[in-house]
Amino acid sequence: MSDEEHHFEAKGDAGASKTFPQQAGAIRKSGYIVIKGRPCKVVEVSTSKTGKHGHAKCHFVAIDIFNGKKLEDIVPSSHNCDVPHVNRTDYQLIDISEDGFVSLLTENGNTKDDLRLPTDDNLLSQIKDGFADGKDLVVSVMSSMGEEQICALKDIGPK
């Protein structure tokens, strides 16, 4: 037996992958796909017929779910593509700090203070105006591939 000691790096998660493989031909419109390392929502899929010696190809047009950029990719339909795990979670808004961060209340009663206000001007003004009016607001946070962003807002009435 070996007398060497082995040290392993401790990881924060349970080793869960940020993506999972799915055959390109099975990905549909309004599904998700990873293009150029970014999680995207598919807005258009077109499939070309096989050539004389080739594969049928899928042409994906998708929009990055965090920054709204349009990305395109062409993949043989029999090949696997990465599909991101996308989660949406609702949190109650507690406070907005001067430096652009929000304080959110999680379901188990803890606070989450590491999220910035969204960059979308329309959503940003709705959140700020609603908070200034003293309304109870619930924000939807979309998380995927290690990124999180506020993507929607619900008003659950006055405080």
Backbone hydrogen bonds, N-H to C=O, Kabsch-Sander energy under -0.5 kcal/mol:
donor,donor_aa,acceptor,acceptor_aa,energy
7,H,5,E,-0.5
20,F,83,V,-2.4
22,Q,81,C,-2.2
24,A,79,H,-3.1
25,G,77,S,-2.0
26,A,23,Q,-1.9
27,I,24,A,-1.2
30,S,42,V,-2.7
31,G,28,R,-1.8
33,I,40,C,-2.2
34,V,82,D,-2.4
35,I,33,I,-0.6
35,I,38,R,-2.1
38,R,35,I,-1.8
40,C,33,I,-2.5
41,K,63,I,-2.7
42,V,31,G,-2.9
42,V,40,C,-0.5
43,V,61,V,-2.8
44,E,61,V,-1.9
46,S,59,H,-1.9
48,S,57,K,-3.0
57,K,48,S,-0.6
58,C,75,V,-3.5
59,H,46,S,-3.5
60,F,58,C,-0.6
60,F,73,D,-3.2
61,V,44,E,-2.6
62,A,71,L,-3.1
63,I,41,K,-2.4
64,D,69,K,-3.1
65,I,39,P,-2.1
68,G,64,D,-1.6
71,L,62,A,-3.5
73,D,60,F,-2.0
75,V,58,C,-2.5
77,S,56,A,-3.2
79,H,76,P,-1.8
81,C,22,Q,-3.3
83,V,20,F,-2.7
85,H,18,K,-2.2
86,V,84,P,-0.6
87,N,143,S,-2.7
89,T,141,V,-2.3
91,Y,139,V,-2.6
92,Q,105,L,-1.6
93,L,137,L,-2.7
94,I,103,S,-3.1
95,D,103,S,-1.5
97,S,101,F,-2.9
100,G,97,S,-1.3
102,V,115,L,-2.7
103,S,95,D,-3.1
104,L,102,V,-0.6
104,L,112,K,-2.5
105,L,92,Q,-2.9
106,T,104,L,-0.6
106,T,110,N,-3.1
109,G,106,T,-1.5
112,K,104,L,-2.6
113,D,111,T,-0.5
115,L,102,V,-0.6
117,L,100,G,-2.8
124,L,120,D,-2.7
125,S,121,D,-2.5
126,Q,122,N,-1.9
127,I,123,L,-2.3
128,K,124,L,-2.5
129,D,125,S,-2.8
130,G,126,Q,-2.3
131,F,127,I,-2.3
132,A,128,K,-2.4
133,D,129,D,-1.8
134,G,131,F,-1.3
135,K,130,G,-2.3
136,D,157,G,-3.3
137,L,135,K,-0.7
138,V,154,K,-3.2
139,V,91,Y,-2.6
140,S,152,A,-2.1
141,V,89,T,-3.4
141,V,139,V,-0.5
142,M,140,S,-0.5
142,M,149,Q,-2.7
143,S,87,N,-2.9
144,S,147,E,-2.2
145,M,85,H,-0.5
147,E,144,S,-2.1
149,Q,142,M,-1.9
151,C,140,S,-3.0
152,A,140,S,-1.2
154,K,138,V,-2.9
156,I,136,D,-2.6
156,I,154,K,-0.6
159,K,134,G,-1.4
